[in-house]
Amino acid sequence: MDFSLSEEQQLLKKTVREFAESELSPHAREWDEKQEFPREVFTKLGELGLMGVVWPHEYGGSGMSTLDYAIVIEELARADAGVALSVAAHNSLSSGHIFLAGTEEQKKKYLTPLARGEKIGCWGLTENSAGSDAGGTRTTAVRAGPSWVLNGSKTLITNGRIADTAVVMASTDKSKGKKGVSAFIVERGTAGFRPGKKEDKLGVRSSDTSELIFEDCRIPAENLLGREGYGFIDTLRILDRGRIGIAAFSLGIAQASLEASLKYARDRRQFGHPIADFQAIQFKIADMATKIDSARLLTWRAAWLRDSGKEHTTESSMAKLFASEISVEVAMEGVQIHGGYGYLKEYPVERYLRDSKLGTIGEGTSEVQRLVIARELLGLRGMVR
Ligand SMILES: Cc1cc2nc3c(=O)[nH]c(=O)nc-3n(C[C@H](O)[C@H](O)[C@H](O)COP(=O)(O)OP(=O)(O)OC[C@H]3O[C@@H](n4cnc5c(N)ncnc54)[C@H](O)[C@@H]3O)c2cc1C
């Protein structure tokens, strides 16, 4: 068993870290305060091949592995979690759905510009009344001759206001519940489709989150993505990779919290000593580092299983559950180590705490991950997100 990264992976990590430290870190506080999505950064990420990390070269991607993808997302999140979340939703959700279920023509037409970073994607599953119970989709798609007509709305959609290409789940047969949900590709500018309000969020504020609204939105019949009635089934497979991305996102925030805490513990003096000399602080740091390493091993294992073509639903959920929960714990300890200053905007640890919480909610809450894990173990595989 070899736990080390290959030379290529070490170089990838170094390259993304350097990019993130020069292009993201200096602006992270301002983007957080202004809730600003830095569009120009995404063009640069596209030039680096990070907007289509795992997709084959023939579709404009970089042809890298899921482990490489986890490295990229962790490094981006270490600098700016909002950017990392938007990149993850673009790579693994919208592009991921097109790669998984798209026809050759759809991949060439839609995946290629997404993978090159020329266009941005979003993926709409969640609705006001259909969150964890995603099968409760109320948005409808009705076949009308050469078109599908979509009506309804999606909520809490990453990249919602800025996406050029939306992948959207809609019910094509209400009587079949989850098995009547289908996926569609909707392009920005299509009549009857518009983004709704931009959400004002606790964290990941440089990531755009908004509603998608469909009012008699007519799209060509060929924009059905995958087989009719397979939208939700494909979603479960897409989330297997997506959750590895959210685990990596959570790891990046936790790593940043640890690094900030190490620096602060060495610099801050009380009672005539650096606070790093106090055992209470040392124990916090030891626990933070141990939790991060455990989460990274779970994340890399899930990525390795996926790259090896092995079943990994349970392991992806375990990685996402554990990494996101320890990320909040580690970020909380980071604030504690900073004392009163940890509570101020002047230090980044309060942002890490706010950002980390998203990991326990997006792409299935911690409770839903526990359901997935327990049902897999008990052989009760079902239609849970
Ligand atoms: C910043 C952000 C970005 C997002 N981006 C996207 C996106 O790009 N695309 C997209 O489709 N969605 C996106 N989401 C939505 C996200 O996936 C949902 O918020 C999440 O799945 C939970 O759904 P909900 O918010 O409706 O909560 P609910 O499902 O209403 O859950 C409320 C609470 O009840 C618990 N609960 C629900 N059902 C059960 C159960 N059966 N057993 C035990 N507990 C249960 C939940 O765990 C939670 O604690 C995003 C959300 C956020 C905050």
Ligand as a Chemical Component Dictionary entry (heavy atoms), coordinates in Angstrom:
data_LIG
# 
_chem_comp.id                   LIG 
_chem_comp.type                 NON-POLYMER 
_chem_comp.pdbx_formal_charge   0 
_chem_comp.three_letter_code    LIG 
# 
loop_
_chem_comp_atom.comp_id 
_chem_comp_atom.atom_id 
_chem_comp_atom.alt_atom_id 
_chem_comp_atom.type_symbol 
_chem_comp_atom.charge 
_chem_comp_atom.model_Cartn_x 
_chem_comp_atom.model_Cartn_y 
_chem_comp_atom.model_Cartn_z 
_chem_comp_atom.pdbx_ordinal 
LIG C1  C1  C 0 -24.618 27.174 -0.761 1  
LIG C2  C2  C 0 -25.488 26.072 -1.299 2  
LIG C3  C3  C 0 -25.274 25.616 -2.588 3  
LIG C4  C4  C 0 -26.112 24.625 -3.133 4  
LIG N1  N1  N 0 -25.939 24.255 -4.443 5  
LIG C5  C5  C 0 -26.833 23.392 -5.007 6  
LIG C6  C6  C 0 -26.764 23.102 -6.404 7  
LIG O1  O1  O 0 -25.860 23.550 -7.112 8  
LIG N2  N2  N 0 -27.730 22.313 -6.946 9  
LIG C7  C7  C 0 -28.741 21.783 -6.204 10 
LIG O2  O2  O 0 -29.575 21.084 -6.764 11 
LIG N3  N3  N 0 -28.827 22.035 -4.864 12 
LIG C8  C8  C 0 -27.901 22.828 -4.262 13 
LIG N4  N4  N 0 -27.993 23.119 -2.916 14 
LIG C9  C9  C 0 -29.090 22.554 -2.139 15 
LIG C10 C10 C 0 -28.648 21.461 -1.171 16 
LIG O3  O3  O 0 -28.296 20.305 -1.875 17 
LIG C11 C11 C 0 -29.825 21.248 -0.190 18 
LIG O4  O4  O 0 -29.866 22.397 0.646  19 
LIG C12 C12 C 0 -29.660 20.001 0.654  20 
LIG O5  O5  O 0 -29.748 18.847 -0.138 21 
LIG C13 C13 C 0 -30.716 19.917 1.778  22 
LIG O6  O6  O 0 -31.999 20.186 1.309  23 
LIG P1  P1  P 0 -32.891 21.275 2.071  24 
LIG O7  O7  O 0 -32.070 22.500 2.182  25 
LIG O8  O8  O 0 -34.198 21.398 1.398  26 
LIG O9  O9  O 0 -33.087 20.697 3.528  27 
LIG P2  P2  P 0 -34.243 19.686 4.020  28 
LIG O10 O10 O 0 -34.275 18.487 3.136  29 
LIG O11 O11 O 0 -35.495 20.435 4.232  30 
LIG O12 O12 O 0 -33.642 19.236 5.419  31 
LIG C14 C14 C 0 -33.839 19.975 6.631  32 
LIG C15 C15 C 0 -33.258 19.142 7.759  33 
LIG O13 O13 O 0 -33.972 17.891 7.871  34 
LIG C16 C16 C 0 -33.069 16.800 7.745  35 
LIG N5  N5  N 0 -33.721 15.697 7.037  36 
LIG C17 C17 C 0 -34.429 15.748 5.879  37 
LIG N6  N6  N 0 -34.863 14.525 5.539  38 
LIG C18 C18 C 0 -34.410 13.674 6.486  39 
LIG C19 C19 C 0 -34.519 12.273 6.702  40 
LIG N7  N7  N 0 -35.180 11.466 5.848  41 
LIG N8  N8  N 0 -33.937 11.730 7.799  42 
LIG C20 C20 C 0 -33.255 12.524 8.681  43 
LIG N9  N9  N 0 -33.110 13.869 8.514  44 
LIG C21 C21 C 0 -33.677 14.423 7.447  45 
LIG C22 C22 C 0 -31.889 17.360 6.966  46 
LIG O14 O14 O 0 -30.720 16.582 7.173  47 
LIG C23 C23 C 0 -31.782 18.758 7.528  48 
LIG O15 O15 O 0 -31.101 18.747 8.743  49 
LIG C24 C24 C 0 -27.135 24.068 -2.336 50 
LIG C25 C25 C 0 -27.302 24.492 -1.010 51 
LIG C26 C26 C 0 -26.491 25.480 -0.499 52 
LIG C27 C27 C 0 -26.717 25.949 0.930  53 
# 
loop_
_chem_comp_bond.comp_id 
_chem_comp_bond.atom_id_1 
_chem_comp_bond.atom_id_2 
_chem_comp_bond.value_order 
_chem_comp_bond.pdbx_ordinal 
LIG C1  C2  SING 1  
LIG C2  C3  SING 2  
LIG C2  C26 DOUB 3  
LIG C3  C4  DOUB 4  
LIG C4  N1  SING 5  
LIG C4  C24 SING 6  
LIG N1  C5  DOUB 7  
LIG C5  C6  SING 8  
LIG C5  C8  SING 9  
LIG C6  O1  DOUB 10 
LIG C6  N2  SING 11 
LIG N2  C7  SING 12 
LIG C7  O2  DOUB 13 
LIG C7  N3  SING 14 
LIG N3  C8  DOUB 15 
LIG C8  N4  SING 16 
LIG N4  C9  SING 17 
LIG N4  C24 SING 18 
LIG C9  C10 SING 19 
LIG C10 O3  SING 20 
LIG C10 C11 SING 21 
LIG C11 O4  SING 22 
LIG C11 C12 SING 23 
LIG C12 O5  SING 24 
LIG C12 C13 SING 25 
LIG C13 O6  SING 26 
LIG O6  P1  SING 27 
LIG P1  O7  DOUB 28 
LIG P1  O8  SING 29 
LIG P1  O9  SING 30 
LIG O9  P2  SING 31 
LIG P2  O10 DOUB 32 
LIG P2  O11 SING 33 
LIG P2  O12 SING 34 
LIG O12 C14 SING 35 
LIG C14 C15 SING 36 
LIG C15 O13 SING 37 
LIG C15 C23 SING 38 
LIG O13 C16 SING 39 
LIG C16 N5  SING 40 
LIG C16 C22 SING 41 
LIG N5  C17 SING 42 
LIG N5  C21 SING 43 
LIG C17 N6  DOUB 44 
LIG N6  C18 SING 45 
LIG C18 C19 SING 46 
LIG C18 C21 DOUB 47 
LIG C19 N7  SING 48 
LIG C19 N8  DOUB 49 
LIG N8  C20 SING 50 
LIG C20 N9  DOUB 51 
LIG N9  C21 SING 52 
LIG C22 O14 SING 53 
LIG C22 C23 SING 54 
LIG C23 O15 SING 55 
LIG C24 C25 DOUB 56 
LIG C25 C26 SING 57 
LIG C26 C27 SING 58 
# 
